[in-house]
Amino acid sequence: MLQLKRTPFHERTSALSQAQNWRRWAGHIVLGSYDLGLDREYWGIRNAAALIDISPLLKYRITGPDAAALLHRVTPRDIHRMSVGQVGYTGWCDEEGKLVDDGTIARIGQEDFRMTSAEPSLRWLEMNAGGMDVRIVEESDALAALSLQGPNSRRVLNACCETSLDGLKYFRVADNTLAGCKVQISRTGYTGDLGYEIWLQPEDALTVWDALLAAGHNYGIVPCGILAMDMARVEAGLVMLDVDYTSSHAAWIDSQKSSPYELGLDWSVHLDKEGYFVGREALEREHRDGPAWKMVGVEVDWEGMEKLYAAVGLPPQIPAMAVRGSLPIYNGTTQVGYASTSTWSPVLKKYIALAHLQRPYYQTGTALSIEVTVEHHRRTAPARVVKLPFYEPEWKKK
Amino acid sequence: MNSYDAIVIGAGHNGLVTANYLARAGKRVLVLERRAIPGGQAVTESFGEDWTVDSLHAGGMLRPDIVRDLGLNIPAPAPQAFTAHTDQGVLRIGPTLTDAASIESIRAFSAADATRWPEFVAFMNSCAQMLDAVYAVPMPRELPHVDLRREGLPMAKLALRLRRMGKRDMFRFIRALPMTSLELFEEWFESVALRAALASVAIHGHTLGPMSAGTGYTLMHNWLNRGGLAAPQHAAGTGSIVRALTEALLAARGEIRTGSAVQKVLIERSRAVGVRLASGEEIRAAVVFSGADPRHTLLALAGERELAPEFSWHARNIKMRGAVAKVHFRTDGRHGIAAGTHAVAASLKHMERAYDASKYHEIATAPYLEVSTRGETVSVHFQYAPYKLKSGDWASEGKRLEEIALATLAPLFPALAASVRGSRVLTPMDLEREYGLTEGDVNHGQLAMDQFFFMRPLPNWSDHRTPIAGLVLCGSGVHGGGGISGATGRNAAKQYLGGRVG
């Protein structure tokens, strides 16, 4: 019988669950939300500190003399330029320059890396490791992970960690001790806020969880499900596999595939780096010609929404969580793209969407319209292209 | 500046053919050979004082057009008889195949077979000619897409050529390719002796048994390379071919450096720009041809780091699986073996059992052998001796090959054992280490159904190019290769000189 796995924090998370709102994530069950609504957890992320169980993330430990060379080859990032203690976000591509998956790569030591991914990646890594002196170990189950996100997250950690987090810069990782347990803490996250991810042994899970909740008590810590995180990640303009793009390994047709340029990840493609990497030729070509599509932010005009709803005698209706449904986007009456995820942004008080638009409609400021279903009727509301991220607090990188 | 128009890796017959074509076209060519002598598989070399041996192939011939194009001075090989020693008796087919004596030899086993024999020979000759034409045309690059201008016309010509075989032979040809030799011969002949004799040629050099699919094709392939059943032997050894190629190359101002193992193809931004030798020396060139097998060329010389993951995965899976070994006996001359090619092929089932052993990584204890002599030397082609052994290793098992060969030959050639004064065994491991044949595969990749024509060495990579621009395959592992014919060496050079690869 198929049995979804429980995370090492299950004993605590399940006890706190009010809504029994379980979601599937990489073969595990995790809580979508603890409450019936998402408000408290969302505001935990934006105003205080939210504790999120992210153990289902797929994790790979890559060690050996060719560890850097392997990741340098697999990803478009210049891995050789990464210093020990640095973390890099990147997508990785097939030979046609289309994304296979995305995740973070942490350089733990000169020859020691941890890579996270959304989908199983062991075979892809091994296929690329031919002729290399490298060891690839999946540590998805061998490593538990928590994400602590929000403006108070550093204070909470400083209250329970042996080493202060004040010196840990954005996208860096360091060893630490939390409630007597050896952990690694990276200043990373999936919310676009100040935040940290804590990597720990599964047997320490409950100790660390309890210590964080205790330390966070005075800082408004909130156990938070993945649905509030989903809203936050849209505000931060971060993509999600299978929602905002399809892995080229899973796509049925070519048009379902996306390149890093099409997802606006230009900055993570280092064409000036040395040597071959998977997809290099295709990416160089696309860089030269410019992408045919691009993922950008779209803000829906609130007054336009009001008018649509006023016509049927209602105030604007907004979804209570991020919507993972494709919404057509038009230039006049011609469809020029679609939104893959849309959400109400509580912090911005705006209805926003991650939109995939054809050239030239992805230029910032372009006025378009997006489909809105008003009382079972399909309407369009005015919208305009904006830069990503939608929201970036000044403390995120400070 | 240490720089050439072209570097050719390996001074085997194909590498030398490529180099000759290039040199004649005015290119500055350097051939690099890791061994101390040129020749590759076509080598005739010294295995001791006054003892020179055709190490791997007892004969061979380049395609006549190559000899013509390059103005090669190769003495024509002497016509040889083919003698099959079966458990039903000895069958002897003369060099012209259909002479009265040959037909009489068959009639001793079956009158009906003797009557059909000339038709079969004509059919096989027709098939071989067809293959020869196919082997001169690099296959389309991205099937099912065919570049009409570049690939369409040659393919259309091939189709026409096929049609010209006549309706009956065209279908017979197409049908025979994937057949097992057992089924093919059952349709033609009733004599198990004749079936066994022909089957031995079908499996020669291939890790396939007479009951393997595709041995209809390998029979045609070997028939083409031999010009019939017997190996075309040269009075001065197979190395005559190499000597002629070497002389012609030097005359055309080409260079050959022996004792110069290429360690790596130098690659800059996915383009080959030269090679680095084991000595550390770097030599640059506008194009690099590799006569080494595709797996070694792609995975070791170019390196997997330069290749797309799917591609190198496919390259790793090119089937090599050599199962051929050689045993050379130096005798006092009184070995009592007549000239020509002797197939020790008791029966078709016997050979299939010998093949079975190799499937299970065992040395065949009742092997199929092919014996030929040159002066006092008796050379034995031993099948099957699989590269990977279930138990033991080739460092110690070589001696067993010699014992098995002698024991198998003793009843047929009673004078042999007493005449032996020395021996030299070449195991599949020697073939790999000394002659650079990955997994001891003399064909640079098995001529199996999933690796032939447009799938050789890999689907859509049968036109000599590699993912590395400027790195061109000219060895046996490409479409047209397998055996000593020079076809791939010629095709590679023509592809390059025609501006289609490189």
Contacts between the chains, C-beta under 8 A, distances in Angstrom:
chain1	res1	chain2	res2	distance
A	69	B	305	7.0
A	73	B	305	6.2
A	94	B	310	8.0
A	95	B	308	3.9
A	95	B	309	7.3
A	95	B	310	6.7
A	95	B	311	7.5
A	124	B	309	7.1
A	127	B	309	4.3
A	127	B	310	7.4
A	127	B	312	7.7
A	127	B	313	5.4
A	128	B	309	4.7
A	130	B	299	7.1
A	130	B	304	3.8
A	130	B	309	8.0
A	130	B	312	5.2
A	130	B	313	7.7
A	130	B	316	6.6
A	131	B	299	6.7
A	131	B	303	6.2
A	131	B	304	4.1
A	131	B	305	6.5
A	132	B	304	7.7
A	132	B	305	7.3
A	275	B	305	7.3
A	276	B	267	7.9
A	276	B	270	6.0
A	276	B	305	6.4
A	276	B	306	5.0
A	276	B	307	7.8
A	278	B	308	6.2
A	278	B	309	6.2
A	280	B	270	7.4
A	281	B	270	6.7
